Amino acid sequence: MSTTRQQDRSRPRTSPTSVRAQDQVPVLGKYFPSPVASKVPEVILLFWVVKILTTAGGEATSDYLKTYGNFGAGSVEIALILLGLAWQFSTRRYKAFAYWYLAYAIATTGTGVADFLHLDVHIPYAGTTILWAVVLAAVFWGWQRSEGTLSIHSITTQRREGFYWATVFATFALGTALGDLTAVTFGWGYLASAIVFSVIIFIPALAWKQFGLNSIAAFWMSYVVTRPLGASYADWFSKPVANTGLGLGDAPTAIAFAVSVFLLVSYLAIARPDIQPESPVSDDGARPLGTTSEYITLQAEVDGK
């Protein structure tokens, strides 16, 4: 039996009110309700498809917004991400449109921040890649130290959700820098970079299946690669032929990916194939809300409203 499970059994039973207070982040808890179920989708094949399309759309959208200058683009990107955060944290369980809107907003803003550091602060792509890799490692360290797990099946509290979205932002920024590093600094071009990342993304899954790589580590390794993969394809479609692209333009590329994401997320919202099953204790020993007596009480309160 895991230490976490033993600790859960040894804890005195708490009231629903105290459970909510423990789950909340002090600042967020003043304005947003505590989750009553998982706040992220189950990892199915369509998850990876939408994730890659989202990263591609965010790349093209951010590149298009740059035509309005740093102030104009930055203002829009900040507004998009603030709206997404408010929408996502106001939900009490996973909602497809809220979740993927925030992912799209982070894809856009993460691209903008990474590009700003290179184009305006003049940090080379190798430098921004290392910088965001360090940031991501720091977020992972803080998350693991605080919660004892990096599993997406444990995103059932505000604190864990905060760590999750901080990780997502860091992966987007890191992936943007990494994709530009291979395409521009290494001189591979966008299509070659996309092909390379299309192969790399399957390596963690293969290592998990054939060699016993930890499933959580395998997930996050592949998750990081979705960003340079999607961004490389987006740049290949949108950038001029002289820059190894197809020259379709940032705006048409952004619209095409946005429409694709909207259609697929609409399906997810209606069919709901990506709702995480609720279990008493996750594989890593975390105790998600969903089957405990505290959750039943909380859900009765919600349903009774």
C-alpha positions as CSV (number, residue, x, y, z in Angstrom):
1,M,0.0,0.0,0.0
2,S,1.4,3.4,-0.9
3,T,2.3,6.0,1.7
4,T,-0.3,8.4,0.3
5,R,-3.1,5.9,0.8
6,Q,-2.0,5.2,4.3
7,Q,-1.9,8.9,5.1
8,D,-5.4,9.3,3.6
9,R,-6.8,6.5,5.9
10,S,-5.1,8.0,8.9
11,R,-6.4,11.5,8.4
12,P,-9.5,12.4,10.4
13,R,-12.6,12.8,8.3
14,T,-13.2,16.4,7.4
15,S,-16.4,18.3,6.5
16,P,-17.2,19.3,2.9
17,T,-16.5,22.9,3.8
18,S,-13.0,22.1,5.1
19,V,-12.3,19.9,2.1
20,R,-13.1,22.9,-0.2
21,A,-10.8,25.1,1.8
22,Q,-7.9,22.7,1.7
23,D,-8.3,22.3,-2.1
24,Q,-8.4,26.0,-2.9
25,V,-5.5,28.3,-3.7
26,P,-5.8,31.4,-1.4
27,V,-6.0,33.9,-4.2
28,L,-8.1,31.8,-6.6
29,G,-10.4,30.5,-3.8
30,K,-11.7,34.0,-3.2
31,Y,-13.2,34.2,-6.7
32,F,-13.5,30.6,-8.1
33,P,-15.2,27.5,-6.8
34,S,-13.3,24.3,-5.9
35,P,-13.4,21.5,-8.5
36,V,-15.7,18.5,-7.8
37,A,-14.2,16.3,-10.5
38,S,-11.3,16.2,-12.9
39,K,-10.6,19.4,-14.7
40,V,-8.7,17.9,-17.7
41,P,-9.7,15.4,-20.4
42,E,-8.8,11.8,-20.6
43,V,-5.9,11.1,-23.0
44,I,-7.5,9.5,-26.0
45,L,-6.3,9.7,-29.6
46,L,-8.4,12.7,-30.3
47,F,-6.7,14.5,-27.4
48,W,-3.4,14.4,-29.3
49,V,-5.1,15.5,-32.6
50,V,-6.7,18.5,-31.0
51,K,-3.6,19.3,-29.0
52,I,-1.4,19.4,-32.2
53,L,-4.0,21.5,-34.1
54,T,-4.2,23.9,-31.1
55,T,-0.5,24.4,-31.1
56,A,-0.4,25.0,-34.8
57,G,-3.3,27.4,-34.6
58,G,-1.7,29.3,-31.7
59,E,1.5,29.7,-33.6
60,A,-0.2,31.1,-36.7
61,T,-2.5,33.3,-34.7
62,S,0.4,34.8,-32.7
63,D,2.4,35.4,-35.9
64,Y,-0.5,37.2,-37.4
65,L,-1.1,39.4,-34.4
66,K,2.5,40.6,-34.6
67,T,1.5,42.7,-37.6
68,Y,-0.2,45.0,-35.0
69,G,3.1,45.5,-33.1
70,N,4.1,44.4,-29.7
71,F,1.5,46.5,-27.9
72,G,-1.4,45.5,-30.0
73,A,-0.5,41.8,-30.2
74,G,0.4,41.7,-26.5
75,S,-2.8,43.3,-25.4
76,V,-4.9,40.9,-27.4
77,E,-2.9,37.9,-26.2
78,I,-3.1,38.9,-22.6
79,A,-6.9,39.5,-22.9
80,L,-7.3,36.0,-24.5
81,I,-5.4,34.2,-21.8
82,L,-7.1,36.1,-18.9
83,L,-10.5,35.3,-20.4
84,G,-9.5,31.6,-20.8
85,L,-8.2,31.4,-17.2
86,A,-11.4,33.0,-15.8
87,W,-13.6,30.6,-17.9
88,Q,-11.6,27.4,-17.0
89,F,-11.2,28.1,-13.3
90,S,-14.9,29.0,-13.0
91,T,-15.9,25.5,-14.0
92,R,-16.1,22.7,-11.4
93,R,-15.2,19.8,-13.7
94,Y,-13.8,19.4,-17.2
95,K,-15.7,21.3,-19.9
96,A,-14.4,20.8,-23.4
97,F,-14.8,24.3,-24.7
98,A,-13.4,26.0,-21.6
99,Y,-10.4,23.7,-21.5
100,W,-9.5,23.9,-25.2
101,Y,-10.1,27.6,-25.4
102,L,-7.6,28.2,-22.6
103,A,-5.2,25.8,-24.3
104,Y,-5.5,27.8,-27.6
105,A,-5.0,31.1,-25.7
106,I,-1.9,29.7,-24.1
107,A,-0.6,28.5,-27.4
108,T,-1.0,32.0,-28.8
109,T,0.4,33.8,-25.8
110,G,3.2,31.3,-25.3
111,T,4.3,31.9,-28.9
112,G,4.2,35.6,-28.4
113,V,6.3,35.5,-25.2
114,A,8.9,33.2,-26.7
115,D,9.2,35.3,-29.9
116,F,9.4,38.5,-27.9
117,L,12.4,37.2,-26.0
118,H,14.1,36.3,-29.3
119,L,13.1,39.2,-31.6
120,D,13.0,42.1,-29.1
121,V,15.2,41.0,-26.2
122,H,17.6,39.4,-28.7
123,I,18.1,36.1,-26.9
124,P,19.2,33.5,-29.5
125,Y,16.9,30.5,-30.0
126,A,19.3,28.2,-28.2
127,G,19.1,30.5,-25.2
128,T,15.3,30.7,-25.2
129,T,15.1,26.9,-25.5
130,I,17.4,26.4,-22.5
131,L,15.6,29.2,-20.6
132,W,12.1,27.6,-21.0
133,A,13.5,24.1,-20.4
134,V,14.8,25.4,-17.0
135,V,11.4,27.1,-16.3
136,L,9.6,23.8,-17.2
137,A,11.9,21.8,-14.9
138,A,11.3,24.3,-12.1
139,V,7.5,24.0,-12.5
140,F,7.7,20.2,-12.5
141,W,9.9,20.2,-9.4
142,G,7.5,22.5,-7.6
143,W,4.5,20.5,-8.6
144,Q,6.0,17.2,-7.6
145,R,7.3,18.6,-4.3
146,S,3.9,20.1,-3.4
147,E,1.6,17.4,-4.6
148,G,3.6,14.2,-4.9
149,T,2.4,13.5,-8.4
150,L,2.5,14.9,-11.9
151,S,-0.4,12.8,-13.1
152,I,-3.1,14.5,-15.1
153,H,-5.5,12.1,-13.4
154,S,-5.0,14.0,-10.2
155,I,-6.1,17.5,-11.4
156,T,-9.0,17.7,-9.0
157,T,-7.9,20.7,-6.9
158,Q,-7.2,24.4,-7.7
159,R,-3.6,24.0,-6.6
160,R,-2.9,21.1,-9.0
161,E,-4.8,22.8,-11.7
162,G,-2.6,25.9,-11.3
163,F,0.5,23.7,-11.6
164,Y,-1.0,22.0,-14.6
165,W,-1.6,25.2,-16.6
166,A,1.8,26.6,-15.6
167,T,3.3,23.5,-17.0
168,V,1.2,23.8,-20.2
169,F,2.4,27.4,-20.7
170,A,6.1,26.4,-20.2
171,T,5.7,23.6,-22.7
172,F,4.2,25.9,-25.3
173,A,7.0,28.5,-24.9
174,L,9.7,25.8,-24.9
175,G,8.2,24.1,-28.0
176,T,8.1,27.4,-29.8
177,A,11.7,28.1,-29.1
178,L,12.7,24.5,-30.0
179,G,10.9,24.5,-33.3
180,D,12.5,27.8,-34.3
181,L,15.9,26.5,-33.2
182,T,15.7,23.5,-35.5
183,A,14.1,25.3,-38.4
184,V,16.2,28.5,-38.4
185,T,19.3,28.1,-36.3
186,F,20.0,24.5,-37.4
187,G,18.8,25.3,-40.9
188,W,16.5,22.3,-41.3
189,G,13.5,24.3,-42.5
190,Y,9.9,24.0,-41.4
191,L,8.9,20.8,-43.2
192,A,12.0,18.8,-42.2
193,S,11.6,20.0,-38.6
194,A,7.9,18.9,-38.7
195,I,8.9,15.5,-40.0
196,V,11.6,15.0,-37.3
197,F,9.2,16.0,-34.5
198,S,6.5,13.7,-36.0
199,V,8.9,10.8,-35.4
200,I,10.1,12.0,-32.0
201,I,6.6,12.2,-30.6
202,F,6.2,8.4,-30.8
203,I,9.4,7.6,-29.0
204,P,8.1,8.1,-25.4
205,A,5.0,5.9,-26.2
206,L,7.3,3.2,-27.6
207,A,9.6,3.4,-24.6
208,W,6.6,3.2,-22.3
209,K,5.1,0.1,-24.1
210,Q,8.3,-1.8,-24.8
211,F,10.7,-0.7,-22.1
212,G,8.6,0.2,-19.1
213,L,9.1,4.0,-19.1
214,N,7.0,5.6,-16.4
215,S,3.6,6.5,-18.0
216,I,3.5,10.0,-16.5
217,A,7.0,10.7,-17.8
218,A,6.1,9.4,-21.2
219,F,3.0,11.5,-21.4
220,W,4.8,14.8,-20.6
221,M,7.7,14.0,-23.0
222,S,5.2,13.6,-25.8
223,Y,3.2,16.6,-24.7
224,V,6.2,18.8,-25.0
225,V,6.9,17.6,-28.5
226,T,3.4,18.5,-29.7
227,R,4.3,22.1,-29.6
228,P,7.3,22.2,-32.0
229,L,5.4,19.6,-34.1
230,G,2.3,21.7,-34.5
231,A,4.2,25.0,-34.8
232,S,6.5,23.6,-37.5
233,Y,3.6,22.5,-39.6
234,A,1.9,25.8,-39.1
235,D,5.0,27.7,-40.2
236,W,5.4,25.4,-43.2
237,F,1.9,26.3,-44.3
238,S,2.1,30.0,-43.6
239,K,5.6,31.3,-44.2
240,P,7.0,32.5,-47.5
241,V,8.5,30.1,-50.0
242,A,11.8,31.9,-49.6
243,N,11.7,30.8,-45.9
244,T,11.0,27.1,-46.8
245,G,7.2,27.6,-46.4
246,L,4.2,27.2,-48.7
247,G,3.4,30.9,-48.5
248,L,-0.3,30.6,-47.5
249,G,-0.1,33.4,-45.0
250,D,-0.6,33.6,-41.2
251,A,-4.2,34.7,-41.2
252,P,-5.6,32.0,-43.5
253,T,-3.5,29.3,-41.7
254,A,-4.8,30.6,-38.3
255,I,-8.4,30.5,-39.5
256,A,-8.1,27.0,-40.9
257,F,-6.7,25.6,-37.7
258,A,-9.1,27.5,-35.5
259,V,-12.1,26.1,-37.5
260,S,-10.6,22.6,-37.3
261,V,-10.2,22.9,-33.5
262,F,-13.7,24.3,-33.1
263,L,-15.3,21.4,-35.0
264,L,-13.4,18.7,-33.1
265,V,-14.0,20.3,-29.7
266,S,-17.7,20.6,-30.6
267,Y,-17.7,16.8,-31.1
268,L,-16.0,16.3,-27.8
269,A,-18.5,18.6,-26.0
270,I,-21.4,16.7,-27.4
271,A,-20.2,13.0,-27.5
272,R,-18.0,13.4,-24.4
273,P,-15.6,10.5,-25.1
274,D,-12.8,12.2,-23.2
275,I,-14.4,12.4,-19.7
276,Q,-12.1,10.8,-17.2
277,P,-13.5,7.9,-15.2
278,E,-13.8,8.6,-11.5
279,S,-11.9,6.2,-9.2
280,P,-11.2,6.1,-5.5
281,V,-7.4,6.3,-5.8
282,S,-5.3,7.0,-8.9
283,D,-2.4,4.8,-9.9
284,D,0.1,7.2,-8.3
285,G,-1.7,7.1,-4.9
286,A,-3.5,10.4,-5.3
287,R,-7.1,10.6,-4.0
288,P,-9.1,12.5,-6.6
289,L,-12.5,13.8,-5.7
290,G,-15.3,11.8,-7.4
291,T,-16.0,8.8,-5.2
292,T,-15.3,9.9,-1.6
293,S,-18.0,10.8,0.8
294,E,-16.9,14.4,0.7
295,Y,-17.5,14.5,-3.1
296,I,-20.9,12.9,-2.8
297,T,-21.9,15.6,-0.3
298,L,-20.5,18.3,-2.4
299,Q,-22.2,17.0,-5.5
300,A,-25.5,16.8,-3.7
301,E,-25.1,20.4,-2.8
302,V,-24.4,21.4,-6.4
303,D,-27.2,19.3,-7.9
304,G,-29.6,20.7,-5.3
305,K,-29.0,24.3,-6.4
